[in-house]
Amino acid sequence: MRKNRTVCEFDEATLVSRLDVTVPGDVGAVTPAVERIMAVVREMGCAAGKEFEIELALAEALANAVEHGCGGDPSKQAQVCVGCDPERGLLIVVRDPGPGFDPSQVPSPVVGDRLFETGGRGIFLINQLMDDVRYERGGTEIRLRKR
């Protein structure tokens, strides 16, 4: 993972702390990246008591970026930015180089036969776990917030 200062557009004056990382498009890189990021999130204390929700949502968002956005290609990279803003809470941005997608076209995993499928729950979980979820840049960027 490398530091990268171009991912997020937070107001630097209000941030308590900020972390930017670049993650190779390799599924094996997701867990170590999440662990490193969560260690910093815990130090920030910006969403104390909500670490489980944040970790699961981050893992799902980053796994989607690596699998779908990078196509599992280690030569491609996903970018993650985490910031702690006292007014807005914890802010996470995950960006990938993929073609994007329309989140409104993702079927609900809790309806009909989809209940029995083994995948397709990441976006649903992210939306349930975080306070605010926005998809930007044609679906190549997800912005998560936890107060």
For each residue, the residues with C-beta under 8 A, 3 or more apart:
1: 21 22 23 29 32 33 36
2: 21 22
3: 20 21 22
4: 7 20 21 22 79
5: 20
6: 20 79
7: 4 20 79 80 81 93 95
8: 18 20 81 83 91 93
9:
10: 14 15 18 81 83 85 91
11: 14 15 85
12: 15 18
13:
14: 10 11 85 86 87
15: 10 11 12 18 83 84 85
16: 44 46 84 85 86
17: 40 43 44 46 83 84
18: 8 10 12 15 81 82 83 84
19: 37 40 80 81 82 83
20: 3 4 5 6 7 8 79 80 81 82
21: 1 2 3 4 33 36 37 79 80 81
22: 1 2 3 4 77 78 79 80
23: 1 29 30 33 62 65 66 77 78 79 80
24: 29 70 74 75 76 77
25: 29 66 69 70 71 72 73 74 75 76 77 78 96
26: 29 66 72 74
27: 30 63 66 67 72
28: 31 32
29: 1 23 24 25 26 32 33 66 74
30: 23 27 33 34 59 62 63 66
31: 28 34 35 59
32: 1 28 29 35 36
33: 1 21 23 29 30 36 37 62 80
34: 30 31 37 38 55 58 59 62
35: 31 32 38 39
36: 1 21 32 33 39 40
37: 19 21 33 34 40 41 58 80 82
38: 34 35 41 42 51 54 55 58
39: 35 36 42 43
40: 17 19 36 37 43 44 82
41: 37 38 44 46 47 51 54 55 82 90
42: 38 39 45 51
43: 17 39 40
44: 16 17 40 41 47 82 84 90
45: 42 48 84
46: 16 17 41 84 85 86 89 90
47: 41 44 50 51 54 89 90 146 147
48: 45 51
49:
50: 47 53 54 90 146
51: 38 41 42 47 48 54 55
52: 55 56
53: 50 56 57 129 130 146
54: 38 41 47 50 51 57 58 90 92 129 130 144 146
55: 34 38 41 51 52 58 59
56: 52 53 59 60 125 129
57: 53 54 60 61 92 125 126 129 130 144 146
58: 34 37 38 54 55 61 62 80 92 94 144
59: 30 31 34 55 56 62 63
60: 56 57 63 64 122 123 125 126
61: 57 58 64 65 92 94 122 126 142 144
62: 23 30 33 34 58 59 65 66 78 80 94
63: 27 30 59 60 66 67 122
64: 60 61 67 68 69 96 122 123 142
65: 23 61 62 68 69 70 78 94 95 96 98 142
66: 23 25 26 27 29 30 62 63 69 70 72 78 96
67: 27 63 64 70 71 72
68: 64 65 71 96 98 101
69: 25 64 65 66 76 78 96 97 98 140
70: 24 25 65 66 67 73 76 77 78 96 97 98
71: 25 67 68 76 98
72: 25 26 27 66 67
73: 25 70 76
74: 24 25 26 29
75: 24 25
76: 24 25 69 70 71 73 96 97
77: 22 23 24 25 70 97
78: 22 23 25 62 65 66 69 70 94 95 96 97
79: 4 6 7 20 21 22 23 93 94 95 96
80: 7 19 20 21 22 23 33 37 58 62 92 93 94 95
81: 7 8 10 18 19 20 21 91 92 93
82: 18 19 20 37 40 41 44 90 91 92
83: 8 10 15 17 18 19 90 91
84: 15 16 17 18 44 45 46 89 90 91
85: 10 11 14 15 16 46 88 89 90 91
86: 14 16 46
87: 14
88: 85 91 145 147
89: 46 47 84 85 131 145 146 147
90: 41 44 46 47 50 54 82 83 84 85 145 146 147
91: 8 10 81 82 83 84 85 88 143 144 145
92: 54 57 58 61 80 81 82 143 144 145 146
93: 7 8 79 80 81 141 142 143 144
94: 58 61 62 65 78 79 80 141 142 144
95: 7 65 78 79 80 137 140 141
96: 25 64 65 66 68 69 70 76 78 79 140 141
97: 69 70 76 77 78 140
98: 65 68 69 70 71 140
99: 138 140
100: 137 138 139 140
101: 68 105 106 139
102: 105 106 139
103: 106 123 135 139
104:
105: 101 102
106: 101 102 103 120 123
107: 111 114 120
108: 111 114 124
109: 114 115 117 120 121 124
110: 114 115 124
111: 107 108 114 115
112: 115
113: 116 117
114: 107 108 109 110 111 117 120
115: 109 110 111 112
116: 113
117: 109 113 114 120
118:
119:
120: 106 107 109 114 117 124
121: 109 124 125
122: 60 61 63 64 125 126
123: 60 64 103 106 126 127
124: 108 109 110 120 121 127 128
125: 56 57 60 121 122 128 129
126: 57 60 61 122 123 129 130 133 142 144
127: 123 124 130 133
128: 124 125
129: 53 54 56 57 125 126
130: 53 54 57 126 127 133 144 145 146
131: 89 145 146 147
132: 143 144 145
133: 126 127 130 142 143 144 145
134: 142 143
135: 103 139 141 142 143
136: 140 141 142 143
137: 95 100 140 141
138: 99 100
139: 100 101 102 103 135
140: 69 95 96 97 98 99 100 136 137
141: 93 94 95 96 135 136 137
142: 61 64 65 93 94 126 133 134 135 136
143: 91 92 93 132 133 134 135 136
144: 54 57 58 61 91 92 93 94 126 130 132 133
145: 88 89 90 91 92 130 131 132 133
146: 47 50 53 54 57 89 90 92 130 131
147: 47 88 89 90 131
